[in-house]
Structure formats: C-alpha cells, structure tokens
Amino acid sequence: MFFYDDGSLFCAIEADIGDMYVLDGAQPVPNGEGTPAAPFGCNLLVSNNTINGLGDSSQVIYHTLPNQIGTVVVTYDFFGEPDSMSIYWSGKEDTPIASTNGKVSNKGNLIFYYDPTYNPTKVVVKINEEGSMNNTTSWKYTMACPRKL
C-alpha cells in the first residue's frame, strides 16, 4: 500500500494475465473493445465495421495474447481498395513486428512469433497508419491465438 502526502491511501497493482493465478485453471482473455483498456483477444474477426475509426480510415486496435508460446498468424482481406497493416508490441511502437510494407489489396497473411516470457502480452494493430485518400475502404482480419506450427 502507498500513501499520498496528505495521508490518504493509494493502492496500485500492475499485472499481466500470464502473471496471475486463477482458481479452476486458466481463463481466456475476454474479447474487449479493441482499446488499450479493453483489448480484443485472439481468434476474433475484426473489421472496419466493428470499431470506430479516426476519420481518415486509419485505426489503432489493441489485442491481448494468451500466456502461450507460438506463431501468430494474422489473416486479412483488404478487398479491392488498398490498405496497409502494421503490428507492434505495445509500448514499442517504433518498429513493427509484422507489416504489409505499404498498401496492398485482397487477401494475405502476416506472421510473427510470440513468447510471453520476452514479449508484452498486448499487441497494437495499425490499419492505414499513414492515412488514406478514401474513407470508404473496407477491410477485415483475424489474429489467431499463438500455436506451434
């Protein structure tokens, strides 16, 4: 416990789901809202219709990965209008761990390796990070849970 200078009580706890012991075994990461406070889990279809954009067809979406080592496959469909996707470790958003390297159309996959011992459990997906000329673009993707290939 911590106390402010005026004597009032302050208590703060920071923990990752992988650090917690849960009675009756591990619990799945809830499928939140894609925000930093309520990230999506994995194995969930995300599309431009499920989240609110930033007005220029760019989106920032957060996911929390479960406490298991493996390869994460992100399957996307950008349809006919080109879009871009970059994935970052939360808090380390200077270099992507996977990227389309610019705008692309149609279907594809991005793949990265995840180890909760060395990587944050939260990842950030940025769609059209550089903005877009067309606000009517459509896209969807699914970030699979980590698994051994």
C-alpha positions as a Markdown table, in Angstrom:
| # | Residue | x | y | z |
|---|---|---|---|---|
| 1 | Met | 0.0 | 0.0 | 0.0 |
| 2 | Phe | 1.1 | 3.6 | -0.7 |
| 3 | Phe | 0.0 | 6.8 | 0.9 |
| 4 | Tyr | -0.2 | 10.3 | -0.5 |
| 5 | Asp | 1.4 | 13.2 | 1.3 |
| 6 | Asp | -2.0 | 14.1 | 2.9 |
| 7 | Gly | -2.2 | 10.6 | 4.4 |
| 8 | Ser | -4.9 | 9.2 | 2.1 |
| 9 | Leu | -4.5 | 5.6 | 0.9 |
| 10 | Phe | -3.4 | 4.8 | -2.7 |
| 11 | Cys | -3.0 | 1.3 | -3.9 |
| 12 | Ala | -1.9 | 0.3 | -7.4 |
| 13 | Ile | -1.4 | -3.1 | -9.0 |
| 14 | Glu | 0.1 | -3.9 | -12.4 |
| 15 | Ala | -0.1 | -7.4 | -13.7 |
| 16 | Asp | -0.3 | -9.3 | -16.9 |
| 17 | Ile | -2.8 | -12.1 | -17.2 |
| 18 | Gly | 0.1 | -14.5 | -17.5 |
| 19 | Asp | 1.3 | -13.5 | -14.0 |
| 20 | Met | -2.0 | -14.2 | -12.3 |
| 21 | Tyr | -3.1 | -17.5 | -10.8 |
| 22 | Val | -6.7 | -18.2 | -11.5 |
| 23 | Leu | -8.7 | -20.8 | -9.5 |
| 24 | Asp | -10.0 | -23.6 | -11.6 |
| 25 | Gly | -7.4 | -23.1 | -14.3 |
| 26 | Ala | -6.5 | -20.5 | -16.9 |
| 27 | Gln | -9.2 | -18.2 | -18.1 |
| 28 | Pro | -9.4 | -16.9 | -21.7 |
| 29 | Val | -8.7 | -13.3 | -22.5 |
| 30 | Pro | -12.0 | -11.5 | -22.9 |
| 31 | Asn | -12.9 | -10.0 | -26.2 |
| 32 | Gly | -13.0 | -6.4 | -25.3 |
| 33 | Glu | -13.5 | -3.3 | -27.5 |
| 34 | Gly | -10.1 | -3.1 | -29.1 |
| 35 | Thr | -9.0 | -0.2 | -26.9 |
| 36 | Pro | -5.9 | -0.1 | -24.6 |
| 37 | Ala | -8.2 | -0.5 | -21.5 |
| 38 | Ala | -10.3 | -3.3 | -23.1 |
| 39 | Pro | -8.3 | -5.0 | -25.8 |
| 40 | Phe | -9.6 | -7.7 | -28.1 |
| 41 | Gly | -8.4 | -11.3 | -27.5 |
| 42 | Cys | -7.5 | -13.6 | -30.4 |
| 43 | Asn | -9.4 | -15.7 | -32.9 |
| 44 | Leu | -11.9 | -12.9 | -33.3 |
| 45 | Leu | -12.9 | -11.3 | -36.6 |
| 46 | Val | -12.2 | -7.6 | -36.6 |
| 47 | Ser | -13.4 | -5.3 | -39.4 |
| 48 | Asn | -13.8 | -1.6 | -40.1 |
| 49 | Asn | -17.5 | -2.1 | -39.2 |
| 50 | Thr | -16.7 | -3.3 | -35.7 |
| 51 | Ile | -14.7 | -0.4 | -34.4 |
| 52 | Asn | -14.8 | 3.4 | -34.6 |
| 53 | Gly | -12.1 | 4.9 | -36.9 |
| 54 | Leu | -10.1 | 8.1 | -36.6 |
| 55 | Gly | -11.9 | 9.8 | -39.5 |
| 56 | Asp | -9.3 | 9.2 | -42.2 |
| 57 | Ser | -9.8 | 5.4 | -42.4 |
| 58 | Ser | -6.9 | 4.8 | -40.1 |
| 59 | Gln | -7.5 | 2.7 | -37.0 |
| 60 | Val | -5.4 | 1.6 | -33.9 |
| 61 | Ile | -6.6 | -1.7 | -32.4 |
| 62 | Tyr | -5.3 | -3.5 | -29.3 |
| 63 | His | -5.2 | -7.2 | -28.7 |
| 64 | Thr | -4.1 | -9.2 | -25.7 |
| 65 | Leu | -2.5 | -12.6 | -26.4 |
| 66 | Pro | -2.8 | -15.6 | -24.0 |
| 67 | Asn | 0.1 | -16.9 | -22.0 |
| 68 | Gln | 1.3 | -19.5 | -24.5 |
| 69 | Ile | 4.3 | -19.6 | -26.8 |
| 70 | Gly | 3.8 | -19.9 | -30.6 |
| 71 | Thr | 3.4 | -18.4 | -34.0 |
| 72 | Val | 0.6 | -15.9 | -34.5 |
| 73 | Val | -1.0 | -15.8 | -38.0 |
| 74 | Val | -3.0 | -12.7 | -38.9 |
| 75 | Thr | -5.2 | -13.3 | -41.9 |
| 76 | Tyr | -6.5 | -10.2 | -43.6 |
| 77 | Asp | -8.7 | -9.2 | -46.5 |
| 78 | Phe | -8.4 | -5.7 | -47.8 |
| 79 | Phe | -10.7 | -6.4 | -50.8 |
| 80 | Gly | -10.1 | -4.3 | -53.9 |
| 81 | Glu | -9.2 | -1.0 | -52.1 |
| 82 | Pro | -5.6 | -1.0 | -51.0 |
| 83 | Asp | -4.9 | -0.8 | -47.2 |
| 84 | Ser | -1.9 | -1.2 | -45.0 |
| 85 | Met | -1.4 | -3.1 | -41.7 |
| 86 | Ser | 1.5 | -2.9 | -39.2 |
| 87 | Ile | 1.6 | -4.8 | -35.9 |
| 88 | Tyr | 3.7 | -3.7 | -32.9 |
| 89 | Trp | 4.4 | -4.8 | -29.4 |
| 90 | Ser | 2.5 | -2.4 | -27.1 |
| 91 | Gly | 4.9 | 0.2 | -25.8 |
| 92 | Lys | 7.4 | -0.5 | -28.5 |
| 93 | Glu | 5.7 | 1.1 | -31.5 |
| 94 | Asp | 8.8 | 2.3 | -33.3 |
| 95 | Thr | 9.5 | -0.9 | -35.3 |
| 96 | Pro | 6.7 | -3.3 | -36.5 |
| 97 | Ile | 7.0 | -7.0 | -35.8 |
| 98 | Ala | 4.9 | -7.7 | -38.9 |
| 99 | Ser | 3.8 | -5.4 | -41.7 |
| 100 | Thr | 2.4 | -5.3 | -45.2 |
| 101 | Asn | 5.1 | -2.8 | -46.1 |
| 102 | Gly | 2.7 | -0.4 | -47.7 |
| 103 | Lys | -0.8 | -0.6 | -49.1 |
| 104 | Val | -1.9 | -3.9 | -50.6 |
| 105 | Ser | -5.2 | -5.2 | -51.9 |
| 106 | Asn | -7.1 | -8.5 | -51.5 |
| 107 | Lys | -6.2 | -11.4 | -49.0 |
| 108 | Gly | -2.9 | -12.1 | -47.3 |
| 109 | Asn | -1.2 | -13.2 | -44.0 |
| 110 | Leu | 1.2 | -11.6 | -41.6 |
| 111 | Ile | 3.1 | -13.9 | -39.2 |
| 112 | Phe | 5.1 | -13.3 | -36.1 |
| 113 | Tyr | 6.5 | -15.4 | -33.2 |
| 114 | Tyr | 5.2 | -14.8 | -29.7 |
| 115 | Asp | 6.8 | -15.7 | -26.4 |
| 116 | Pro | 5.2 | -14.2 | -23.3 |
| 117 | Thr | 8.4 | -14.6 | -21.4 |
| 118 | Tyr | 10.1 | -12.0 | -23.6 |
| 119 | Asn | 7.3 | -10.0 | -25.3 |
| 120 | Pro | 4.5 | -7.9 | -24.0 |
| 121 | Thr | 1.1 | -9.7 | -23.9 |
| 122 | Lys | -0.5 | -6.7 | -25.7 |
| 123 | Val | 0.0 | -6.0 | -29.4 |
| 124 | Val | -1.1 | -3.0 | -31.4 |
| 125 | Val | -2.5 | -3.3 | -35.0 |
| 126 | Lys | -2.4 | -0.1 | -37.0 |
| 127 | Ile | -4.5 | -0.1 | -40.2 |
| 128 | Asn | -3.8 | 2.7 | -42.7 |
| 129 | Glu | -1.3 | 4.2 | -40.3 |
| 130 | Glu | -0.3 | 6.8 | -42.9 |
| 131 | Gly | -3.9 | 7.7 | -43.6 |
| 132 | Ser | -6.0 | 7.1 | -46.7 |
| 133 | Met | -7.4 | 9.1 | -49.5 |
| 134 | Asn | -10.6 | 7.1 | -49.5 |
| 135 | Asn | -12.8 | 6.9 | -46.3 |
| 136 | Thr | -15.0 | 4.2 | -47.9 |
| 137 | Thr | -12.3 | 1.4 | -47.7 |
| 138 | Ser | -13.3 | -1.9 | -46.3 |
| 139 | Trp | -11.1 | -4.5 | -44.5 |
| 140 | Lys | -11.2 | -7.3 | -42.1 |
| 141 | Tyr | -8.7 | -9.5 | -40.3 |
| 142 | Thr | -8.4 | -12.3 | -37.7 |
| 143 | Met | -5.5 | -12.6 | -35.3 |
| 144 | Ala | -5.1 | -16.3 | -34.4 |
| 145 | Cys | -4.0 | -17.3 | -31.0 |
| 146 | Pro | -0.4 | -18.4 | -30.7 |
| 147 | Arg | 0.2 | -22.0 | -31.7 |
| 148 | Lys | 3.1 | -24.3 | -32.6 |
| 149 | Leu | 3.5 | -24.8 | -36.3 |
